Amino acid sequence: MITVTFKKEIEKNIVHVFATDKSELKTSVLTPSQKKYVHQALKQADFKAKEGEIVSVLGLESPILIVGTGQKPSRSDFEKVGGKLASAIKDQKAAYHPLNGCMPVEEEVIAVATGLFLSSFKFDKYLSKKKDEKKLKEISFIVSEPKKVQKVFDETKKILESVCFARALSSEPANHLTPKIFSELIEKLDETGLEIEILSLKELKAKKFGMLLSVAQGSLNEPKVAVMKWKGNPKKKTFDIGFVGKGVTFDSGGISLKPGAGMGDMKQDMTGAGVVVASMRSFALRKVKSNVIGIVGLVENMPSGSATRPGDIVTSLSGKTVEILNTDAEGRLVLGDCLWYMQSVYGVKKIIDLATLTGAVMAALGEEYAGLFSYDDALAQEILDAGKSVDEEVWRLPMNKAYNKMIDSDIADMKNIGGRLAGGSTAACFLHRFIKEGTSWAHLDIAGVDKYETARPLTPKGATGWGVRLLNALVK
């Protein structure tokens, strides 16, 4: 990862970076003759200061890089500037000079540093020979109060590191992230101050996690449920909010086997759990003043002689029965038991679950939005606002009686699929059947935003860690 520092003095013999929304560079850093030289270079390059436009100016004592921000740049625009710089600068060190007028200096440099940090993530753990690339390793931001800005970034960095933690978890191959291995990684987070409890197969059977166990019974890898508690307000006995994550460490589809093409991506069907775990880590590191609980169900969905069959009926932790018509609609079974457990054992009254749940949401929203489902308008608005504030946006999709009726079963309390149409909505209605009256609940279907097929300014190709920043904004 890139090392970020904040300094008063200007270093020599390194790349000097300026971001601007003007076609001319207005700064007191350069001497009149240097400024004239730079302006001639910008004119020659026909620099318009468009978003992402970059001009490299050589021939001076130190190289200069000018980056366009577009007109009236926002925090998000400056984050994208940082993302561009990570790949544009091939030298090892650079200095960034904030320009007055676009936005407060502290806000500008934190945004650029955020973009640099997130865009520099790379999952190369299993490469036997690492590529020796020329890339930026250290950047200094020139500010008048380095200690003050450093303190702000140190707090931000705890969230950014947790985003990268989530990305790394989601990038792990399934043979290196079984439910057991995942639970062991979670256990190690007790060093952050989290209270950790891992429920074993024996305990899950005793507590009657019937739906979750039905998903896991075809695999040799035993399921786990991890409970993570952060008590930032120890005087208060209840939890302010709870997060539940789907942790299917590999999803073959079970007996309803998925097509072979693209099945390797199903190692990432645990992304919801990864985001919840990473978020809980960040709450502990930041020592947030709220009481937060996270629960993740960790299972592997495999076909075998012991696997659940289409047509089977299982009894959930709540006591409600479910007709399993498609074993590839397994995430909702895992979440349903975990949602009920969080309410019944811990009395949590405000819950959000996250899951790579349906292809239907991905078809509707692509990689641009997560699907939001909730009957609670106030909670839905909180999530919408939090997502917008960190560019992890959600789109609210409908739930109603008609969709709910689609999952009624003739021979059980419900069935686990509602047919070909409105798959995202019927899945959300299924989950809502495990929400007690008086509980404020929302479901985030992150199937389209958990990974990107091509790199973006802040996110390399692959796992995104989407949701960690949103949940931190929400808790804040």
C-alpha positions in Angstrom: 0.0 0.0 0.0 1.0 3.6 -0.5 2.5 5.5 2.4 0.7 8.8 3.1 2.3 11.6 5.0 1.6 15.3 5.6 4.3 17.9 5.7 4.9 21.7 5.7 8.1 21.8 3.6 8.4 21.1 -0.1 10.8 18.3 -1.1 13.0 18.5 -4.2 13.8 15.9 -6.8 10.4 14.2 -6.6 7.2 14.5 -8.7 5.1 17.5 -7.7 1.4 17.1 -8.2 -1.3 19.8 -8.7 -5.0 19.2 -9.2 -7.1 22.0 -10.8 -10.4 22.8 -12.3 -8.9 25.6 -14.4 -7.0 25.4 -17.7 -4.3 27.5 -16.1 -2.4 26.6 -13.0 -2.7 29.3 -10.2 -0.2 28.5 -7.4 2.4 30.4 -5.3 4.5 27.2 -5.2 6.2 27.9 -8.5 8.4 30.8 -9.4 7.2 33.1 -12.2 9.6 31.6 -14.7 8.5 28.0 -13.7 4.8 29.0 -13.9 5.4 30.4 -17.4 7.1 27.2 -18.5 4.2 25.1 -17.1 1.5 27.3 -18.7 3.2 26.9 -22.1 3.3 23.1 -21.6 -0.4 23.1 -20.7 -1.3 25.2 -23.7 0.7 23.0 -26.0 -1.1 19.9 -24.5 -4.5 21.7 -25.0 -5.2 21.1 -21.3 -8.9 21.8 -20.4 -8.8 20.6 -16.8 -11.4 17.9 -17.6 -12.0 15.1 -15.0 -9.1 12.7 -15.2 -7.1 14.7 -17.7 -3.3 14.5 -16.9 -0.4 16.5 -18.2 3.2 15.6 -17.2 5.6 18.6 -17.4 9.3 17.7 -17.6 12.4 19.9 -18.1 12.3 21.6 -14.6 14.3 20.8 -11.6 11.5 18.4 -10.5 8.8 16.8 -12.7 5.3 18.2 -12.4 2.0 16.4 -12.9 -1.1 18.5 -13.5 -4.5 16.6 -13.0 -7.8 17.9 -14.2 -10.7 17.7 -11.7 -13.6 18.9 -13.9 -15.6 22.0 -13.0 -16.7 22.6 -9.4 -15.1 19.3 -8.1 -16.6 17.5 -5.2 -15.0 15.3 -2.6 -15.8 12.3 -4.9 -13.9 14.0 -7.8 -10.8 14.5 -5.6 -11.0 10.8 -4.6 -10.9 9.9 -8.3 -7.9 12.3 -8.7 -6.1 10.2 -6.1 -7.1 7.0 -7.9 -5.7 8.3 -11.2 -2.4 9.3 -9.5 -1.7 5.8 -8.2 -1.3 4.5 -11.8 -0.1 7.8 -13.4 3.0 8.3 -11.2 5.8 5.8 -11.9 8.3 7.4 -9.5 8.6 6.2 -5.9 7.9 9.5 -4.2 5.7 12.5 -4.9 4.4 15.6 -3.2 0.8 16.9 -3.6 0.1 20.6 -3.4 -3.5 21.5 -2.7 -4.8 24.6 -4.5 -7.0 27.2 -2.7 -10.6 27.7 -3.9 -11.9 24.3 -4.9 -12.7 23.2 -1.4 -11.2 23.4 2.1 -7.6 22.1 2.0 -8.1 19.5 4.7 -11.1 18.0 2.8 -9.2 18.1 -0.5 -6.1 16.3 0.7 -8.0 13.6 2.7 -10.1 12.9 -0.4 -7.0 12.6 -2.6 -5.3 10.4 -0.1 -8.4 8.2 0.2 -8.4 7.6 -3.6 -4.7 6.9 -3.6 -4.9 4.4 -0.7 -8.0 2.5 -2.1 -6.7 2.3 -5.7 -3.4 0.9 -4.6 -4.9 -2.3 -3.3 -3.7 -5.4 -5.0 -4.4 -9.1 -4.2 -1.2 -10.9 -5.2 -0.9 -13.2 -2.3 -0.7 -16.4 -4.4 1.7 -15.2 -7.0 5.0 -17.1 -6.6 6.9 -14.3 -8.2 5.7 -10.7 -7.6 5.9 -8.3 -10.5 8.6 -5.7 -10.1 6.5 -2.7 -11.2 7.6 1.0 -11.2 4.9 2.6 -9.0 4.3 5.3 -6.5 5.2 4.1 -3.0 5.1 7.3 -0.9 3.3 10.7 -1.2 3.5 13.7 1.0 0.7 16.3 1.2 1.9 19.8 1.7 -0.3 21.4 4.3 0.0 24.2 7.0 -1.0 22.0 9.9 0.4 18.5 9.2 -0.4 17.0 12.7 -4.0 18.1 12.5 -4.6 16.6 9.0 -2.6 13.5 9.9 -5.0 12.9 12.8 -8.0 13.1 10.5 -6.5 10.8 8.0 -5.4 8.2 10.6 -9.1 7.9 11.6 -10.1 7.6 7.9 -7.4 5.1 7.3 -8.9 2.7 9.7 -12.0 2.5 7.5 -9.9 2.3 4.3 -7.8 -0.6 5.7 -11.0 -2.4 6.6 -12.3 -1.9 3.0 -9.1 -3.6 1.8 -9.5 -6.2 4.5 -13.0 -7.0 3.0 -11.5 -7.0 -0.5 -8.8 -9.5 0.6 -11.4 -11.8 2.2 -13.6 -11.8 -0.9 -10.5 -12.5 -3.1 -9.5 -15.7 -1.2 -10.1 -18.9 -3.0 -12.6 -21.2 -1.4 -10.0 -23.8 -0.4 -8.2 -21.1 1.6 -11.4 -19.7 3.2 -13.6 -22.5 4.4 -16.1 -21.8 7.2 -13.5 -23.0 9.7 -10.7 -20.9 8.3 -13.0 -17.9 8.1 -14.2 -18.3 11.7 -10.5 -18.6 12.9 -9.7 -15.3 11.1 -12.7 -13.7 12.9 -11.6 -15.0 16.3 -8.2 -13.2 15.8 -10.1 -9.9 15.7 -10.6 -10.1 19.5 -7.3 -8.2 19.6 -9.1 -5.2 18.3 -11.5 -5.2 21.3 -14.3 -7.1 19.7 -16.1 -9.8 21.8 -16.1 -12.9 19.6 -18.2 -16.1 19.9 -18.1 -18.9 17.3 -21.0 -21.4 17.2 -19.9 -24.9 16.2 -21.9 -27.5 14.3 -22.8 -29.2 17.6 -24.1 -25.9 19.0 -26.0 -25.0 15.7 -27.8 -28.3 15.9 -28.6 -27.9 19.6 -30.0 -24.4 18.9 -31.9 -25.7 15.8 -30.5 -23.5 13.0 -32.5 -25.7 10.6 -32.3 -23.6 7.5 -28.6 -22.8 7.8 -27.8 -26.5 8.5 -29.8 -27.6 5.4 -27.5 -25.5 3.2 -24.4 -26.9 4.8 -25.3 -30.6 5.0 -23.9 -31.5 1.6 -20.4 -30.3 2.4 -17.5 -31.9 4.3 -16.7 -28.5 5.7 -18.7 -27.9 8.8 -20.7 -24.6 9.1 -20.0 -21.9 11.7 -21.8 -18.9 12.9 -19.7 -16.0 14.2 -21.1 -13.4 16.6 -19.1 -10.1 17.0 -19.9 -7.5 19.6 -18.6 -4.0 20.0 -19.8 -2.1 23.1 -18.7 1.5 22.6 -21.2 2.6 25.2 -20.8 0.1 28.1 -23.4 1.8 30.2 -26.0 0.9 27.8 -27.0 -2.8 27.8 -28.8 -3.0 24.5 -27.4 -2.8 20.9 -28.0 0.3 18.8 -27.8 -1.6 15.5 -27.0 -5.0 14.2 -25.6 -6.3 10.9 -26.1 -9.8 9.5 -23.9 -11.1 6.6 -24.3 -14.0 4.2 -21.1 -16.1 4.3 -21.4 -18.8 1.7 -17.7 -19.5 1.2 -18.5 -21.4 -2.0 -21.8 -21.8 -3.7 -22.0 -24.6 -6.2 -25.8 -24.3 -6.2 -26.1 -27.6 -4.4 -28.3 -30.2 -6.1 -29.6 -27.4 -8.2 -26.1 -27.1 -9.7 -25.0 -23.9 -11.3 -23.7 -23.8 -14.8 -19.9 -24.4 -15.0 -19.1 -21.1 -16.7 -18.3 -18.5 -14.1 -18.7 -20.9 -11.1 -15.3 -19.9 -9.9 -16.7 -16.5 -9.0 -18.9 -18.2 -6.4 -16.0 -18.1 -4.0 -17.2 -14.5 -3.5 -20.7 -15.5 -2.3 -19.4 -14.7 1.2 -18.9 -11.0 0.5 -21.8 -9.9 2.7 -20.2 -11.6 5.6 -16.8 -10.1 4.6 -18.2 -6.6 4.7 -19.9 -7.2 8.1 -16.7 -8.6 9.6 -14.5 -5.8 8.1 -17.0 -3.2 9.3 -17.0 -4.6 12.9 -13.2 -4.5 12.7 -13.3 -0.8 11.8 -15.8 0.1 14.5 -13.5 -1.5 17.1 -10.4 0.2 15.7 -12.2 3.6 15.6 -13.7 3.0 19.1 -17.1 4.2 18.0 -19.4 5.2 20.8 -22.3 3.0 19.7 -23.1 -0.6 20.7 -23.0 -2.7 17.5 -23.4 -6.4 16.9 -22.5 -8.4 13.8 -23.5 -12.0 13.0 -22.4 -14.0 10.0 -23.5 -17.4 8.9 -20.5 -19.3 7.3 -21.4 -22.3 5.2 -20.4 -24.1 2.0 -23.2 -25.2 -0.4 -22.2 -28.4 -2.2 -23.9 -31.3 -4.0 -23.4 -34.8 -2.5 -25.3 -37.8 -1.2 -26.1 -35.9 2.0 -27.1 -32.6 0.4 -30.6 -31.1 0.7 -32.9 -32.1 -2.2 -35.3 -29.9 -4.1 -38.7 -30.7 -2.5 -37.3 -31.1 1.0 -39.0 -29.3 3.9 -36.9 -27.9 6.7 -37.7 -26.2 10.0 -36.1 -22.8 10.6 -34.8 -21.5 13.9 -38.0 -19.5 14.2 -40.1 -22.7 14.0 -41.5 -21.9 10.6 -41.3 -24.5 7.9 -39.8 -24.0 4.4 -40.2 -26.0 1.3 -36.9 -26.0 -0.6 -37.7 -25.8 -4.3 -34.2 -24.7 -5.4 -31.1 -25.4 -3.4 -29.3 -22.5 -5.2 -31.6 -20.1 -3.3 -29.6 -20.8 -0.2 -28.4 -17.4 1.1 -31.8 -16.4 2.3 -31.9 -19.6 4.4 -28.6 -18.7 6.1 -29.7 -15.1 6.7 -33.2 -16.1 8.0 -31.8 -18.1 10.9 -29.2 -15.5 11.7 -31.7 -12.7 11.7 -34.0 -14.6 14.0 -31.1 -15.4 16.3 -30.0 -11.8 16.5 -33.5 -10.7 17.5 -34.3 -13.6 19.9 -31.0 -13.8 21.8 -29.8 -10.2 21.7 -33.0 -8.3 21.3 -31.7 -6.1 18.5 -34.4 -3.7 17.2 -32.5 -2.2 14.2 -31.0 -4.6 11.8 -29.5 -4.5 8.3 -28.4 -7.6 6.4 -26.0 -7.7 3.4 -25.8 -10.4 0.9 -24.9 -11.3 -2.7 -28.4 -12.7 -2.8 -29.9 -12.6 -6.3 -29.0 -12.4 -10.0 -32.3 -10.4 -10.4 -30.9 -7.4 -8.6 -27.7 -7.6 -10.7 -29.8 -7.7 -13.9 -31.8 -4.7 -12.7 -29.1 -2.4 -11.3 -25.8 -3.7 -12.8 -22.6 -2.6 -11.0 -23.9 0.9 -10.2 -26.3 0.3 -7.2 -27.0 -2.2 -4.5 -30.7 -3.1 -4.1 -32.3 -1.8 -0.9 -35.5 -3.4 0.5 -37.3 -2.2 3.6 -40.7 -1.4 5.0 -39.1 1.2 7.2 -39.0 4.6 5.3 -36.8 6.3 8.0 -34.2 3.5 8.0 -34.2 3.3 4.2 -33.6 7.1 4.0 -30.7 6.8 6.5 -29.1 4.1 4.3 -29.7 6.1 1.1 -28.1 9.2 2.7 -25.1 7.2 4.1 -24.5 5.6 0.7 -24.6 8.8 -1.2 -22.1 10.4 1.2 -19.4 7.9 0.4 -20.4 7.0 -3.2 -21.7 3.6 -2.3 -25.2 4.2 -3.6 -28.3 2.1 -3.2 -31.6 2.0 -5.1 -34.8 1.2 -3.2 -36.8 -1.6 -4.8 -40.4 -2.6 -3.9 -41.8 -5.1 -1.4 -45.5 -5.7 -1.1 -48.3 -8.2 -0.4 -48.3 -9.5 -3.9 -44.6 -10.4 -3.9 -45.0 -11.9 -0.4 -47.8 -14.1 -1.6 -45.5 -15.5 -4.3 -43.5 -17.4 -1.7 -46.5 -19.1 -0.1 -46.3 -22.9 -0.2 -49.2 -25.4 -0.4 -47.4 -27.9 2.0 -45.2 -25.7 4.3 -45.3 -22.2 5.7 -43.4 -20.9 2.8 -41.2 -21.9 -0.2 -37.7 -20.6 -0.7 -38.3 -19.2 -4.2 -41.1 -17.2 -5.7 -40.7 -18.1 -9.4 -38.9 -16.5 -12.3 -40.2 -12.9 -11.9 -39.3 -10.3 -9.3 -36.6 -12.5 -7.7 -35.0 -9.7 -5.7 -38.3 -8.6 -4.2 -39.5 -12.2 -3.4 -36.2 -12.9 -1.7 -36.6 -9.8 0.5 -40.1 -10.8 1.4 -38.8 -14.2 2.4 -36.3 -12.6 4.8 -38.9 -10.3 6.2 -40.8 -13.3 7.4 -38.1 -13.8 10.0 -38.3 -10.2 11.2 -40.3 -9.7 14.5 -42.9 -7.1 14.8 -41.3 -3.9 16.1 -37.9 -4.5 14.5 -36.6 -1.9 12.1 -35.0 -3.9 9.2 -33.5 -3.4 5.8 -31.9 -5.8 3.3 -29.1 -4.8 1.0 -28.6 -7.1 -2.0 -25.0 -6.4 -3.1 -24.8 -9.0 -5.9 -23.9 -6.4 -8.5 -21.5 -4.2 -6.5 -19.4 -6.8 -4.7 -17.0 -7.0 -7.6 -16.2 -5.1 -10.8 -15.3 -6.7 -14.1 -13.0 -3.8 -15.0 -10.9 -1.5 -12.8 -12.3 1.8 -11.7 -10.4 4.8 -10.2 -10.8 3.7 -6.6 -11.2 -0.1 -7.2 -9.0 -2.5 -9.1 -10.7 -5.3 -11.1 -12.3 -7.8 -8.7 -13.5 -7.5 -5.1 -14.7 -4.0 -4.1 -15.2 -4.1 -0.3 -18.5 -2.2 -1.1 -20.5 -1.5 2.0 -17.7 -0.9 4.6 -17.7 2.8 4.0 -21.5 2.9 3.9 -21.9 1.1 7.2 -19.3 3.4 8.9 -21.2 6.5 7.6 -24.4 5.0 8.9 -23.0 4.2 12.4 -21.4 7.7 12.5 
